[in-house]
């Protein structure tokens, strides 16, 4: 008996953050292992790194990794450390007028290099869900793109994958973002897999991936953070070690075998998600 096909969207986050991440994403795209990638447009690499990604236009989704918490966002003047950003979101929310300006600037930067709107929008460290940011984001996307709006990532883990970290992420506004997006007619991904604390080792990641593939419902976004070695010191990236083992597994025959065993077919989100009132 054939295993029913289950579509998932494997999305590589942090494109253009540094050279090794860009190289890993492009390699995985060539291997047919990705359905999407999300770009950090505040990085000085973005304009340069957009060029080789054009080969995959229309074959993988390329989206905006909305950024409030990286060193690039801090350098741009609107960024905060993650803890401070979470406190602001919980206590009073971000100013929506200010957030609209930041979102528009990042969309402008995306389009200037990519020469097209993003296929999707998500957030570095899930900031797309934070109070004040989420309302501004829905308003900007609906006004700017109308019926052609990009799909939105909802950072809420499937029921069988929920732990403390995933519950905190969802608690920052997953349900509220989804309600607002649906009301505005924006398409949304139904859930997010691939959440973990970046601890353990390569074998642990392989085991986690098997569980994510088997327990994620159809249409789930499965995020990943791959990178190849480059000259940047590892201490500049707290998840550098995990990035290396993620890339190694995703590029391997073992990952393809896991997908086949779980009946998973990797798809673009734009082929799966439609606006729903």
Secondary structure, DSSP 8 states (H G I E B T S, - for coil): -----EEEEEEEEEETSSHHHHHHHHHHHHTT--SEEEE-TTSTTHHHHHHHHGGGBTTBEEEEEE-SSSHHHHHHTS---HHHHHHHHHHT---HHHHHHHHHHHHHHHHHHHSS--SEEEEGGGGGGSTTHHHHHHHHHHHHHGGG--EE------GGG--HHHHHHHHTTHHHHHHHHHHTT--B-S-EE----S-S-HHHHHHHHHHHHHHS-TT-EEEE------SS-GGGSTTHHHHHHHHHHHTSHHHHHHHHHHTEEE--GGGT-----
